[in-house]
Amino acid sequence: MSLQNTCNQQNPIEQELVNNILNEIKSTLTQLTINNRYMNKQQTCAYLKISNNTLDKWIEYGLPFILVGSTRRFDRVAIDKWLNSRV
């Protein structure tokens, strides 16, 4: 997503404001995606705030997932229960 200013020079305060608004929009969109119960790997990593490599390790440790054809989907509710059982 990009915003273009019609003016060649932009006030630094305006630029900071635009950047803050864009960051909030991106954050909100991420949260909307995360709120889906069934997530792909990228969404799951964002939900758990971990890297893809860490997610792969957690899968080896028993993190639950569902196979839909050959695609893994992760149930947010099952993940929360799995995490709570490990505390």
C-alpha positions in Angstrom: 0.0 0.0 0.0 1.4 3.4 -0.8 0.2 6.9 -0.6 1.5 9.6 -2.9 1.6 13.2 -2.0 0.7 15.7 -4.7 3.3 18.0 -3.4 7.0 17.3 -4.1 8.1 18.0 -0.6 6.2 16.7 2.4 6.4 18.1 5.9 8.2 15.6 8.2 5.3 15.7 10.7 2.9 14.9 7.8 5.1 12.0 6.8 5.3 10.6 10.3 1.5 10.9 10.6 1.0 9.0 7.2 3.5 6.3 8.4 1.6 5.9 11.7 -1.7 5.6 9.9 -0.4 3.0 7.5 1.1 1.0 10.4 -2.2 1.0 12.2 -4.0 -0.1 9.0 -1.5 -2.9 8.5 -1.8 -4.0 12.2 -5.6 -4.0 12.0 -5.6 -6.1 8.8 -3.2 -8.5 10.5 -5.5 -8.8 13.5 -8.5 -9.4 11.2 -6.7 -12.2 9.5 -5.5 -13.7 12.8 -9.1 -13.7 14.1 -10.0 -16.5 11.7 -10.1 -19.8 13.5 -8.3 -21.8 10.9 -5.0 -20.3 9.8 -2.2 -21.0 7.3 1.5 -21.1 8.4 2.1 -17.4 7.8 -1.0 -16.5 9.8 -0.1 -18.9 12.6 3.4 -17.4 12.9 1.9 -13.9 13.1 -0.7 -15.2 15.7 2.0 -16.8 17.8 4.6 -14.1 17.1 7.2 -16.7 16.1 9.3 -17.4 13.0 8.5 -20.1 10.5 11.5 -22.2 11.8 10.1 -22.0 15.3 6.7 -23.1 14.1 8.3 -26.1 12.3 10.0 -27.0 15.6 6.7 -26.7 17.5 5.0 -28.9 15.0 7.7 -31.5 15.8 6.9 -31.1 19.5 3.2 -31.8 18.8 1.6 -28.5 17.8 -1.8 -29.6 16.4 -2.7 -29.0 12.8 -5.2 -30.2 10.3 -4.4 -31.5 6.8 -6.7 -30.2 4.1 -5.5 -32.1 1.1 -1.8 -31.5 1.4 -2.1 -28.1 3.0 -1.7 -27.6 6.8 -4.2 -25.5 8.6 -3.9 -24.5 12.2 -6.9 -24.3 14.5 -6.5 -21.3 16.8 -8.5 -22.9 19.6 -6.5 -26.2 19.4 -3.3 -24.1 19.5 -4.4 -22.2 22.6 -5.3 -25.5 24.4 -1.9 -27.0 23.4 0.0 -24.0 24.7 -2.0 -24.0 28.0 -1.3 -27.6 28.5 2.4 -26.9 28.3 2.5 -24.1 30.9 
